[in-house]
């Protein structure tokens, strides 16, 4: 009798444990799904993904492509920040495409760049007409764009960093590659101190531009990011500076005899 009671008690305990584990798994999956939800693109950025008479826009499972009607042979591949809707960078990419530069926003697995470091390779293979490639990215996207640039220095002509910096020393690999780092003075995530400390990871010829009053969230159009700093200029003012500096960089890459 006692043996049977012990067995029944053990079964009850195992049942309770199983229920608790099941609930924990469900809660864990629910939290993971919630955590992986991307920060949504602003409506203006979503609208920038529409084609018009100047720019053809195509959206696939792997990228959003902005192709000028009369393209230059220099293109930009852009890695989004972590958990940011890739469409949030459409206004910048459209601006570049309107000036003749094909631009591609990579769609990362789970919106995390470290899960798709090599995604740029597919775009390069699909567009042999583009002779000069620049790779760039925002925040974590820039960190892993740096990894790609370092590992494929023979294919990449320039590295463009938005509120970002490499995680390790890539000076040797980028010794002959132009690099532009654009950051915000009021960034609460990629802070000025972090950007400054990472200078030892980039070649000495790297050009640094600081948008005074700019913040992390101004390098894309997805609202304000938690933990960011307080801006002292408008988004449009920052966007204009970021776009202008980026276009100057692209022009220098497409015409190497004139600079960089």
C-alpha positions as CSV (number, residue, x, y, z in Angstrom):
1,X,0.0,0.0,0.0
2,X,2.8,2.4,0.9
3,X,4.6,1.6,-2.3
4,X,1.5,2.4,-4.3
5,X,1.0,5.7,-2.5
6,X,4.7,6.6,-3.1
7,X,4.2,5.9,-6.8
8,X,1.1,8.0,-7.0
9,X,2.8,10.9,-5.2
10,X,5.8,10.7,-7.5
11,X,3.5,10.8,-10.5
12,X,1.8,13.9,-9.2
13,X,5.1,15.6,-8.6
14,X,6.3,14.8,-12.1
15,X,3.0,16.1,-13.5
16,X,3.4,19.4,-11.6
17,X,7.0,19.7,-12.7
18,X,6.0,19.0,-16.3
19,X,3.3,21.7,-16.2
20,X,5.8,24.2,-14.7
21,X,8.4,23.4,-17.4
22,X,5.7,23.7,-20.1
23,X,4.6,27.1,-18.8
24,X,8.2,28.3,-18.7
25,X,8.8,27.2,-22.2
26,X,5.7,29.0,-23.5
27,X,6.6,32.1,-21.6
28,X,10.2,31.9,-22.9
29,X,9.0,31.5,-26.5
30,X,6.5,34.4,-26.1
31,X,9.2,36.7,-24.7
32,X,11.6,35.7,-27.5
33,X,8.9,36.5,-30.1
34,X,8.3,39.9,-28.4
35,X,12.0,40.7,-28.1
36,X,12.6,39.9,-31.8
37,X,9.9,42.3,-33.0
38,X,11.6,44.9,-35.1
39,X,11.3,48.6,-34.5
40,X,8.9,49.7,-37.2
41,X,9.8,52.0,-40.1
42,X,8.2,55.5,-40.1
43,X,5.4,56.0,-42.7
44,X,7.7,58.3,-44.7
45,X,10.3,55.6,-45.0
46,X,7.7,53.0,-46.1
47,X,6.5,55.4,-48.8
48,X,10.1,55.8,-50.0
49,X,10.0,52.2,-51.0
50,X,7.7,53.0,-53.9
51,X,9.1,53.2,-57.4
52,X,8.8,56.3,-59.5
53,X,10.2,57.9,-62.7
54,X,13.7,58.3,-61.2
55,X,14.2,55.1,-59.1
56,X,13.0,51.5,-59.6
57,X,12.4,49.8,-56.2
58,X,12.2,46.0,-55.9
59,X,11.6,44.1,-52.7
60,X,12.7,40.5,-52.4
61,X,13.1,38.1,-49.5
62,X,16.7,39.2,-49.0
63,X,16.9,42.8,-49.9
64,X,15.3,46.1,-50.9
65,X,16.9,47.4,-54.0
66,X,16.9,51.0,-55.2
67,X,18.0,51.1,-58.8
68,X,18.4,54.5,-60.6
69,X,17.0,54.7,-64.2
70,X,20.5,55.8,-65.2
71,X,22.8,54.1,-62.7
72,X,26.4,54.8,-62.0
73,X,28.8,51.8,-61.7
74,X,29.2,52.4,-57.9
75,X,26.7,50.8,-55.5
76,X,26.0,50.7,-51.8
77,X,25.1,47.6,-49.8
78,X,23.6,48.6,-46.4
79,X,23.3,46.5,-43.2
80,X,20.4,47.6,-40.9
81,X,20.8,48.1,-37.2
82,X,19.7,45.3,-34.8
83,X,15.9,44.7,-34.7
84,X,15.2,47.6,-37.1
85,X,12.8,47.3,-40.0
86,X,15.0,47.5,-43.0
87,X,12.6,49.9,-44.7
88,X,13.6,52.5,-42.0
89,X,16.7,53.2,-44.2
90,X,14.7,53.8,-47.4
91,X,14.8,57.6,-47.4
92,X,18.6,57.5,-47.3
93,X,18.9,54.8,-50.0
94,X,16.4,56.6,-52.3
95,X,18.4,59.8,-51.9
96,X,21.5,58.0,-53.1
97,X,19.7,56.3,-55.9
98,X,18.3,59.6,-57.1
99,X,21.9,60.7,-57.6
100,X,22.6,57.6,-59.7
101,X,24.0,55.2,-57.0
102,X,22.3,51.8,-56.8
103,X,21.6,51.1,-53.1
104,X,20.6,47.8,-51.4
105,X,19.2,47.4,-47.9
106,X,19.9,43.8,-46.8
107,X,17.1,41.9,-45.0
108,X,18.8,40.1,-42.1
109,X,17.6,36.8,-40.6
110,X,15.6,37.8,-37.5
111,X,16.7,41.4,-38.2
112,X,20.1,40.7,-36.7
113,X,23.2,41.4,-38.8
114,X,25.4,38.9,-37.1
115,X,23.1,36.1,-38.5
116,X,23.8,37.3,-42.1
117,X,27.3,38.7,-42.3
118,X,27.8,37.2,-45.8
119,X,24.6,38.5,-47.3
120,X,26.4,41.1,-49.4
121,X,28.0,38.4,-51.5
122,X,24.7,37.5,-53.1
123,X,24.0,41.0,-54.1
124,X,27.5,41.5,-55.6
125,X,27.1,38.3,-57.6
126,X,23.7,39.4,-58.9
127,X,24.9,42.8,-60.1
128,X,28.1,42.3,-62.2
129,X,27.4,45.7,-63.9
130,X,28.4,47.4,-60.6
131,X,32.2,47.8,-60.6
132,X,32.7,49.6,-57.3
133,X,31.1,48.4,-54.1
134,X,30.7,50.3,-50.9
135,X,29.4,48.5,-47.9
136,X,27.9,50.2,-44.9
137,X,25.6,49.9,-42.0
138,X,24.0,51.4,-38.9
139,X,24.9,50.4,-35.4
140,X,25.3,46.6,-35.2
141,X,24.8,46.5,-38.9
142,X,27.9,48.7,-39.3
143,X,29.9,46.4,-37.1
144,X,29.2,43.4,-39.3
145,X,29.6,45.4,-42.5
146,X,33.1,46.0,-41.2
147,X,33.6,42.3,-40.8
148,X,32.5,41.7,-44.4
149,X,34.7,44.5,-45.7
150,X,37.7,43.1,-43.8
151,X,37.1,39.6,-45.1
152,X,36.4,40.7,-48.7
153,X,38.7,43.7,-49.1
154,X,39.4,42.8,-52.8
155,X,35.7,43.2,-53.6
156,X,34.9,46.3,-51.5
157,X,36.0,49.8,-52.4
158,X,34.8,51.6,-49.3
159,X,33.3,51.3,-45.8
160,X,30.5,53.6,-44.6
161,X,29.6,53.6,-40.9
162,X,26.5,55.1,-39.4
163,X,26.7,55.5,-35.6
164,X,28.9,52.4,-35.5
165,X,32.4,51.0,-35.2
166,X,34.2,47.6,-35.6
167,X,34.5,45.2,-32.8
168,X,38.1,44.3,-33.5
169,X,41.2,45.7,-35.2
170,X,40.8,45.7,-39.0
171,X,43.4,48.3,-39.8
172,X,45.6,45.9,-41.8
173,X,42.7,44.5,-43.9
174,X,41.4,48.1,-44.7
175,X,44.9,49.6,-45.2
176,X,43.9,50.6,-48.8
177,X,40.2,51.1,-48.3
178,X,38.5,54.5,-47.8
179,X,36.4,54.6,-44.6
180,X,33.9,57.2,-43.5
181,X,32.4,57.2,-40.0
182,X,29.4,59.4,-39.3
183,X,28.1,59.7,-35.8
184,X,26.0,61.9,-33.6
185,X,27.3,64.0,-30.7
186,X,24.3,63.2,-28.6
187,X,24.1,59.5,-29.4
188,X,23.2,57.6,-26.2
189,X,24.1,54.1,-27.7
190,X,27.1,54.5,-30.0
191,X,28.3,57.3,-27.7
192,X,31.1,59.6,-28.8
193,X,33.4,57.9,-26.2
194,X,32.8,54.5,-27.8
195,X,33.4,55.8,-31.3
196,X,36.6,57.5,-30.1
197,X,37.8,54.4,-28.3
198,X,37.3,52.3,-31.5
199,X,39.5,54.6,-33.6
200,X,42.4,52.2,-32.9
201,X,40.4,49.5,-34.8
202,X,40.2,51.6,-38.0
203,X,43.0,52.8,-40.4
204,X,44.5,56.2,-39.8
205,X,43.1,57.6,-43.0
206,X,39.5,57.0,-41.7
207,X,37.4,60.2,-42.0
208,X,35.2,61.1,-39.0
209,X,32.2,63.3,-39.2
210,X,30.2,64.2,-36.1
211,X,26.6,65.5,-36.6
212,X,26.3,68.0,-33.7
213,X,23.1,67.4,-31.8
214,X,22.4,64.2,-33.7
215,X,21.4,60.9,-32.0
216,X,21.4,57.2,-32.8
217,X,17.8,57.1,-34.0
218,X,18.5,59.8,-36.7
219,X,20.5,57.3,-38.8
220,X,17.3,55.6,-39.7
221,X,13.6,56.5,-39.7
222,X,12.0,54.3,-37.0
223,X,11.1,56.6,-34.2
224,X,13.2,57.0,-31.1
225,X,15.2,54.1,-29.7
226,X,15.2,53.2,-26.0
227,X,18.5,54.4,-24.3
228,X,19.2,57.0,-27.0
229,X,20.3,60.5,-26.1
230,X,18.4,63.8,-26.4
231,X,18.7,65.5,-29.8
232,X,19.3,69.2,-30.1
233,X,18.7,69.4,-33.9
234,X,15.8,68.1,-36.0
235,X,15.7,64.8,-37.8
236,X,15.6,66.6,-41.1
237,X,18.6,68.7,-40.3
238,X,20.6,65.5,-39.3
239,X,19.4,63.6,-42.3
240,X,20.6,66.3,-44.6
241,X,24.1,66.3,-43.1
242,X,24.3,62.5,-43.2
243,X,23.0,62.2,-46.8
244,X,25.4,65.0,-48.0
245,X,28.5,63.4,-46.3
246,X,27.5,59.9,-47.7
247,X,27.1,61.2,-51.2
248,X,30.4,63.0,-51.1
249,X,32.0,59.6,-50.0
250,X,30.2,57.7,-52.8
251,X,31.4,60.3,-55.4
252,X,35.0,60.0,-54.2
253,X,34.8,56.2,-54.6
254,X,33.3,56.4,-58.1
255,X,36.0,58.9,-59.1
256,X,39.1,57.7,-57.3
257,X,41.4,60.0,-59.2
258,X,39.8,63.0,-57.4
259,X,40.1,61.9,-53.8
260,X,40.0,59.4,-51.0
